[in-house]
């Protein structure tokens, strides 16, 4: 029996961010998170750039507000 590692629901602080602000979400599901970030930012009309990075030895996605 294979157990799926459950992650918390992702919540994005787009509307409270200033241009240049960023946040990091640790995850092994980077492609799924990148898609959710893209969709969520378009919904609230905020431009972001996201990259898969390692932060404090955790893999995840860092997202910057760019517009």
PyMOL commands that set and color helices and strands:
alter all, ss='L'
color gray80, all
select helices_A, chain A and resi 14-16+30-43
alter helices_A, ss='H'
color red, helices_A
select strands_A, chain A and resi 22-26+48-55+58-65
alter strands_A, ss='S'
color yellow, strands_A
deselect
rebuild
show_as cartoon
